């Protein structure tokens, strides 16, 4: 255990110290504001305040963890041992910046509460983030900082027995369109034929015909392949199913179709299933509740995992709605346009609500990359994508973190824009478990 002396114990302070010490470094942490208690303690200990007591293990505190609400903070990024950092501190501090305040700023998504320009889907963009502007988006910076802190602790307290966490990998699959052509309504199917014909998409016209007449398997029906690879590589896998009413942005098969319901039930027998709240659910708790109950009625199990469709969420409203609906884990923390670590960590963490100044029970599981980011936004070839995947995996493994990837059942189809991508998923699994 490490004992931390500070002049004031706040919810922010408890939150970020527990993330760094308990979840990343596996060191239990306790706090005290009593000087006598701190001096009498003979184990691992440090002070976190404005000035050191003597020559103890000291990190100078920034004001951020002792404030409330959101303020416009000036951030000056500098490097320490080639690592970006901010909230610089005095020379008496063991490390030259306040790792805890800086980590809180990134984990709480403080910058997403500040005024910003949203993209066409009303999302906070990667380009506005401090991580993108200072070129550390592809690094789990909070975890890297934590391991640098660990080095300093080991130098000062070599007799303490430090534990080491294990690297883990989790595959997640979003099911936006379970089938390309099958099990759609008569109106959608007929409309598809008409559109293909008048836009001269004769290949698609033919594929639609041979699929709905059962001559050929639906190209997006790659679920058995995913399950087979899950079994082969022993990979924890979660499917997120979109079960929304049809809209311009929500085009999955209707849950009134028995084949779709059976597919969801079948996946729930062999893997974990979560909900994929629709495009318009971002600020609509009633809609979220409706879709959650719809999926629960199909699986007969509580929906405790969630990822927003289009990664469309707004802080803190979307997360507050998920908490109200007793969702335990959210997997939306990432960008559609860029790979990397939106919250600068590869360790699952709890959502801190800056509106109410509390740590919530909602666990945020950040992902490192998405197939559509690599293919559509970055325009990478399958080979180039695997190179980027390996780079991100190595970043996570270097800090024994959790490597989470986001693929779609469509990207295993080798069909249309996914031509040449059929083997990328399996190749990624080999990289991830290596």
N, C-alpha and C positions, 0 to 999 in steps of 0.2 A: 504493500500500500504506500502511496505517496500522500503526505500531508501538505496542504497548501495554505500558507498564511496570506491573508489579504485584508485590506481595511474595510471591505464591505462585500458580503456574499449576495449576489443577485441571481435571478433566474438565467440571465444570459451567461453569466460566469459559470454556473453549474452546468449548463447545457454544453458549452463548447469544451470545457475541461473534461467532461465525461466522454465526449466524442473522441477527443485526442488520446486521453489516457486509457479509458476503459475499452473503447471499441477498436482503436487502431493499435495501441501499444500493449493492451491487455494488462494494464496496471490499475488496480482499484484506487480511487481517489477520494479523499476526505478534505474538508475545509475547516479552517478556524480563524476567528478574529481575535483570539486570546493569545497574547504574546508568550505568556508563561507556558501554556500548553504546547506551543510551537517549539520553544527552547527545550522543554523537557523531552520531546519526542526524539528518539535516537535512530529512527529509520530513514527511509527515502523522504526528503522534504525540500520545499522551495518556497520562496516568497514572491508574491505577485502584487506589487503596489508601486508607489511613486519613487521610493528610495530604499536602498538595501539597509538591513539592520546592522550588518557587518560584512563578512566575506562569505556569506551563505550563497546557495544556488538561487540566483535572483533574476527575474525577468521584469523589466519596467513596464508598467501597465499604461495602455492608452485609455482614454476616457470612454470608449465605445461600449464596453461591457457594464458601465455604471450609469449609462443614459437610458432614457425611455423614448419610444417613438422613433421616427425616421427624420434624419437631418441631411442636408446636402453636405457631404464630407469631401474634403479635398484629398485625393489619393495620389501620392508620389511614389512611383515604383522604382526600386533600385535593385541591384543584384548583390547577393552574398554567396560566395563560392559558386558563381554562375547560376544561382537560383533566384528567380524573381521574388521580391517580397516588398511589403509596404508597412506603414506605421512604424517608422524607424524609432529606435530608442537610444538611451545614453550608453556611453562606453562601459559603464559599470554593469550593464545587463549581460548575462551569459551569451545571449544571441542578440544581434543588432536590430531586432524588430520585435514587435508584440505579436507573436505567433497566434495567440489566442484571439485577440481582437480581429486580426486579419482573417483567421479561419472563420470566425463568426460572420464577418462581412460576406464571405463567399458562400458559406453553408446556408445562411438565412435568406440568401438571394436578396440582400439589402438593396442592391441596385435596381431590382425589378419593381420595387415600391416607389422609386423616384420617378419623376416625369420622364417619359420616353416616347418615341415614335414607334407605333406598332406596325407590323407588316400587313399585307392584304388579308391575312387570316386573323388579325388582331393579336398576334403573338409578339413577345419580346424577342428581338433578333440577336443573333450571335455577334453581329458586327458592332452592337452597342455595348457589349460586355467588356469589362476590364480584362478578362482573360484573352479575348480576341485582340484587343488593342495592344496588349503587351506580350502577345505571342506565347501564352502558356495554356491555351485552351486544350491542347492535346496532352497535357500533363496533369496527373492527379496531385496538384500542388499541395493541398492540405496534408495528404499522406506523406509526401516527400518532406515537407516541413516537420511532420511528427517524427520521422525517422532521423532527421538531423538533430532534433531535440533529444531523441533517444541516445544518440552518440555522445552528446554532452553529459547526459545523466550517467551513462556507463563510465565515462571518464571520472566523474566526481564520486560516484557510488558503485565502484566495481564489485563490491561484495554482495550486492543485491541480485537475486535470481530473477532474471528477466525471461518472460515467456515470448514465444514467437508464434504469430498467427499463420494460418495456411492460406495459400492462394486458392481461390475457387472460381468456377466458371458456371454461368447460367445462360441458357439459350431461351429467348422469348420469341414467340411467333404471333404476329398480328394477322387476324383473319378479317380483312376488309371485304374481300370477295371470295367466298368459299368455292364458288364455281364461276367459270367464265361465261358459260352459256346455259348450263342445265338448271332446272328447277326455278327458272324465272317465270314471272306471270306471262300469260298469253299476250297481254298488251306490250310488255317489255320485249318479249321475244319477237313479235311481229314488227315492232318499231325498230328493233335491231336489224332485222333483215332489210327493211326499207332504207334505213340509214346507210347500211353497207352498200346496197345496190346503187343508190344515188350519189354516193361519194366514191364509187368505183373501187371499194375495198373488197374485191372479189375473193381474195384469199380468206378474209374473215367471214364473208358470206358463206363460203364452202365449209369452213371449220365449224361455224355455227350449225349448219345443216347436219353434218356427219356426227356432231356431238349430241344434238337433241334427238337424233334418230338412233342413237346407241351404236352407231358404227364405230365410233372412236371415243375414247375416254376423255372426259373434260380435262383440258390442260392444267387448270388450277387445282385439280384434285391430287395433291401431292402429300396428303396426310399420312398415308401408310409408309411412304418413303421417310418422312420426318420421324415417325415413331420407330422405324427400323434403325435409323441412325442414332436415335436416342438410346435404344437398347444396346446397340453395338459399342457406342462410346461411353455409355453409362453417364449421360448428360442430364442434369435437372432441366426440364423443359416446361414452359408455361405457354398455353395458347390464350390469346385475348380475342374474344369473339364480339364482333359488332352485331347487335341485335336490334338496331334502331328501325323506326319507320323510314320508309324510302324518302330521301331528299336528294338534291343535286350532289351533295357531298357524301351521302350515306347510301351506298348502292348494293349492299349485300343482299343475299337471298332472304325472303321473308321467313320469320319463324313460324308462320302458319304452314310452311312446307315441311312435311314429315321427314323427308330425307335430310334436311338441314338440322332438324331437331335431333335426329338419330346420330348425325355426325358429331354434334356437340356432346351428346351423351357418351359416344364411343371414345372421344378424345379424353373426356373426364375419367374414363375407366383406366386409361394408361398414362395420363399426364395431368398436370395441374391446369385448371381453367380459370381465367379471370375475365372481367368485363372490359369492353372497349367502348366507353361512353361516346355517344355520337357528336358530330360537329357542333351542334347547337346546344350541347349540354354544359358548355363551359361556365355559364352563369345561371343555369336553370336547374335548381335542385329537384324540382318536381319531375322533370324529364329524366334526370339521373336516377331517381328513385324508381320510376316506371321501368327503365331498362334493366336496372339491377334486379327488380322483382321478376321480370320476364325471364332473365337468364337463370335465376334461382329456381323458377318453376320448372325449367327444363332439366337442370342438373340435380335438383333436390338437395342442394348444398348451399350454404351461405357464400356469397361472393365477397371475398376478402381482399382480392387483388384487382387492380385497375390500371388501365393506361388510356389516356385521352386520345381519341381519333384526331389525326392531323397534329398530334402533340399540342393540342389547342387548350391551354389552361391559363388562368389569370390568378395571380397571387394577391391576397390570400383566399379569394372567394371560392375558387374551385376546390381547393384543399379543405376549406371549412365545410363545404357541402359533403365531401367524401367522409369527413370525420363524423358529421351528423348522421350519415347513413351507415356508420360502423364499418367502413372499409378500413382495412388494417395496413395495406401496402399499396403505394402508387409507383408506377414504372415510367412516368412521363418525363422525368428529368433528363432532358437532352434537347438538342436542336435538330430540326429537319435539314437545315442547310449545311451544317458542319458536323464533322465527327469530333469527339473529344468529351470533356467533362464539364458540363454546364455549371455544376456546383463545385468544381475543382477537387472532387474526391471520388475515389472508386470504392468507398466504404458506405454501405447503407446507413442512413442517418434519419433522425426524427425531424419532422417539420417543426420549425420554431415560428410561431405566429407573432409577428411584430405588432399586430393590432392589439392583441391581448397580453403580450409579453409572457407567453408560456410555451413550454415544450409540449407539443401535442402527442397523442398516441399513434399518429400516422407515420409509418416508416416510409422513407423515400429511397427507392432502389434506382440509382442512376445508371443509365446505359452508356456505353462508349461509342457505339456506332450503329448505323442503320443501313440496310441494303439500298434503299432508295436514295440516300445521301450519296453513297459511293457511285451509283449508276446515273442518277438523274441530275443531281446538283453538282457533283465533282467531275462527272463525265469520265470516270476511270474505267479502264478495261478490267475484266475479271482478274488478270494477272496483277495489274497495278493495285486493285482492291485488296488482294491477298497480302501484298506488301504493306499496305496501310494497316490492315488488320493485325499483322504481325507486330508492327511498330507499337500499336496501342496495347496489344496483349503484353508486350515486353515491359511497357511502362507500368502496367498493373502488377505484373509478376514481381517487378523490382521492389514493390512495397507490400507484397503478399496480400493484395487486395482482392476484390470481387469483380471479375470481368463479365460484363453483361452485354449481350448483343441482341439486336432487333432485326429479325428477318420477316418476310411475308411468305405465305404458302405459294404465292404467285412467282416469287423469284427462283423457285426450284423447277419451274415449268419448262424452261428453255423455250419459251413462247413469246413472240413479238418482241417487246423491248427487253425481255429477259433472255434473248437468244445468246447462248454461250455461257450462261450463268448457272446451269443446272448442277455443276460440280463444285461451285464456289462454297455452298453451305457445308458440304462434307469436308472440303479442304480447310475451311475455317475451324471446324470441330477438331481436326487433327492438330492445327496450330494451337487452339485454345487449351487442349489437354496435354500438350507436350511439356 
